[in-house]
Amino acid sequence: LSDSAEERAKRGLDKPVVDARFTLDKAKPVRVRLSQVKQDGAAPRVFALREQGAEVTLAEVPERALGVLDVPPVELRNKELLAFKREDVKRLVIYPGAGGAPITLAHTKPGSNTLDGWQVEAPKAGKAQAFKVGSLLSHLDNLKASTFGEASPKQWDRYGITDASRGASLQDVSGKELARLWLGDEVPDKPGHVYARGSYGEV
């Protein structure tokens, strides 16, 4: 469509239902506005105005375009519970909970990323099963939340999450903690789901 101030007002773009801005690495930012116009009982029509520097495009678009950017903020959150680089993990402490002794594994070849370098240090020293360590690290790396609870709760114990909870600590060669996972009680009315707390960086 031909662009003009009159056309924009006629198409409802002076009061858009969507106003989005996209910042690109090198090119100029892009602004997209969407509007919906209903006239004389006819089917709603949706219009888009795209601006990037001196380039402007005014067009009619499918109605479904309105829903593309209609995303609740919580859906945009990263659902990964832990963030770490697998090659940096050289020590792994597993907390079984219920008063059980922690299981500590260490990589005896810190300069290598091969799985056969893993050894059990405690509670009883011995060679670790490489494929099981690899599988555990993979599961932790891909662990995601199904839904989010309250933000920064003051009482984690109400979810069964305490210092004695089941969980795991992922550490580098010096023993610095890269990520920490706590597992709590089962979620009511959600079989197979438990409360969890994940952290990374400085804990």
SVG drawing of the C-alpha trace seen along z (x, -y; Angstrom):
<svg xmlns="http://www.w3.org/2000/svg" viewBox="-22 -12 68 61">
<polyline fill="none" stroke="black" stroke-width="0.4" points="0.0,0.0 1.1,-3.6 2.4,-5.1 1.3,-8.4 0.2,-9.9 -3.5,-9.7 -3.1,-6.0 -1.5,-5.1 -4.4,-6.7 -7.0,-5.1 -5.4,-1.7 -5.4,-2.3 -1.6,-2.4 -1.6,-5.6 -2.9,-3.4 -1.4,0.1 -2.3,3.2 1.3,4.4 4.4,2.1 7.7,4.1 11.3,3.2 14.1,5.5 17.8,4.7 20.1,6.3 23.8,6.9 24.9,4.6 21.9,3.3 19.6,0.5 16.9,1.4 13.5,2.6 10.2,1.3 7.0,3.2 3.5,1.9 0.3,4.0 -3.3,2.8 -6.7,4.4 -9.5,2.6 -13.2,3.6 -15.6,1.8 -19.3,2.2 -19.5,5.8 -16.9,7.0 -14.2,9.4 -11.4,7.7 -8.4,6.6 -4.8,6.5 -2.2,4.0 1.5,3.8 3.9,0.9 7.6,1.9 10.3,-0.8 14.0,-0.3 16.0,-3.5 14.6,-5.3 12.9,-2.1 9.1,-1.9 6.6,0.7 2.9,0.5 0.9,3.7 -2.1,5.8 -1.2,9.1 -3.0,12.2 -4.9,11.9 -2.8,14.6 0.2,12.1 -1.3,10.5 -0.7,13.6 3.0,14.0 4.2,11.4 1.4,12.0 3.6,14.1 3.3,13.9 6.6,12.8 6.9,16.1 7.0,18.0 10.1,16.0 12.1,17.0 14.9,19.5 13.6,22.8 17.0,24.3 17.7,25.0 21.5,25.1 23.9,23.3 27.4,24.7 29.9,25.9 30.3,29.7 34.0,29.5 34.5,27.3 33.0,29.9 35.9,31.8 34.2,32.7 30.7,33.9 29.2,34.2 25.8,36.1 23.7,35.6 21.3,38.6 19.3,36.9 17.7,38.6 21.0,38.4 22.9,40.4 26.6,39.8 27.5,37.6 29.0,39.4 32.0,37.5 33.5,38.1 36.6,36.4 38.2,36.3 41.7,37.6 42.7,36.1 41.5,32.5 43.2,31.6 41.1,34.1 37.3,34.3 37.3,38.1 34.8,39.8 37.2,42.6 39.0,40.2 36.3,40.2 36.9,41.8 34.8,42.2 36.5,40.6 33.9,41.1 32.3,42.8 34.5,45.6 37.2,45.0 37.1,46.8 36.8,46.3 33.5,44.7 31.3,46.1 32.0,43.6 28.7,43.9 26.7,43.3 28.7,40.2 28.2,39.0 24.5,39.7 24.1,37.9 25.9,34.8 23.7,34.8 20.6,35.0 21.7,32.1 22.7,30.1 19.2,30.6 17.1,30.3 14.3,27.8 11.4,26.4 7.9,27.4 6.5,24.3 7.8,21.6 6.8,21.1 7.2,17.9 10.2,15.8 12.9,15.9 11.0,17.5 12.1,16.7 11.3,20.1 12.6,22.8 11.8,25.5 8.1,25.1 8.9,26.9 11.0,29.5 14.2,27.8 16.9,27.6 20.6,28.1 19.9,31.8 17.9,32.2 18.8,34.5 20.8,32.7 24.1,32.2 27.1,29.8 29.1,29.4 32.6,28.0 35.7,27.1 39.1,28.6 39.8,26.2 36.6,27.2 34.8,23.9 31.0,24.5 29.8,24.0 26.2,25.0 24.0,26.4 20.8,28.3 18.4,29.0 15.4,31.3 12.4,31.0 9.0,32.5 6.6,33.8 4.3,31.2 0.7,31.7 -1.6,33.1 1.3,33.4 2.6,37.0 6.2,37.3 7.0,33.7 9.1,32.3 10.0,28.9 13.5,27.9 16.0,25.1 18.8,24.5 21.6,22.0 24.8,21.2 27.8,19.0 28.3,17.7 25.9,19.4"/>
</svg>
